[in-house]
Amino acid sequence: MKGIMLLTLGPLLLLSPDAFAAMSGHIQARLVISSACQISGGPGTLETPGGGVLDFGSQGPSWTNPLRSGIEEAAGDGSLQVRCNPAVRAFTVSINGGANGDGATRRLSNGRELIPYELSADPSGRARYNIGQTRNFSVSSAAQIPIPIYGAVVAHPKALPAGIYRDTLMVTLDW
């Protein structure tokens, strides 16, 4: 029995004091904040939460007056909200012609039919956002800056097929 006990205790006797040594090192933590602006609290499209949608509602097959809408989002005032850090003093906004545009006109589509519409910076439609045109905005504080976007679908007295008519626009901020 004595021999068996020595074999069992043998591996425990071979441990050296260095086996329980500690080691230390360094970890670096880092955050880089660029000179930047964000639309409505985050990058993305107008269909993302916090972005907005131009909703012209439901209509019959024709209408004689323009259909108007403003960006529907959290602020509820027809505006996208932009926030910039203090390094940015000014920025520009441009809006493309959309997925169904022809270079001169923005258009909603149901896949077959096209309906022209316009964008403006005011509810009356006088300050138009032409395709690719830039609008200048100045930054005076870290507060959110409203970017007003209103839409109008032109009158359409001809009957149109039922369906959902859509377009996707790209809003570009440049600073």
C-alpha positions, 0 to 999 in steps of 0.5 A, a space after each residue: 500500500 505504501 507504494 500506491 500512496 507514493 504514486 498517487 501523491 507524486 504528481 502533487 509534489 512536482 508542482 513548483 511555486 512558479 505554477 501559480 504566478 500571475 501575469 499582467 498586460 494592458 488593454 487600450 480603449 478608444 473611441 473616435 468621433 468624426 466631424 459628422 451629422 446624423 439624420 433623425 438620430 441615425 443614418 439610414 433611409 426615410 423609411 427607418 424608425 426616426 426617419 419619415 414617410 411622405 404619405 399622400 393617403 388613399 384616393 379614388 382613381 382621379 383627383 383635380 387638386 394636388 395631394 399634399 404631404 409632409 414628412 411624417 416622423 417624431 417631430 410631426 412638423 414636416 421636417 427631418 431632424 439633423 444633428 451635427 457635432 460642434 466641428 460642423 458649422 454648415 452642411 448641404 442637403 440634396 435629394 435625388 430623383 428617386 427610383 422612378 425618376 427620369 432625371 427631370 421629374 420624380 414619379 411614384 410607380 405601381 410597377 406599370 403606371 407613373 404619377 409625377 410629384 414634387 418636393 419643396 421646403 415649404 408647405 405651399 410648394 414655392 421653395 422646390 427641391 429640384 433634383 440634385 439641387 443643394 440647400 444650405 443649412 448653418 449649424 449654430 448649436 448642437 440642437 437638432 436642425 429641422 430639414 423641411 420636406 413637403 411633397 405634392 402629387 400633381 392633379 390627375 384627372 385621368 382615372 388610374 388603376 388601383 394599387 400602391 404607388 411608391 418611390 424611394 428617395 436618397 437624401 444626401 448630407 454633405 459637410 
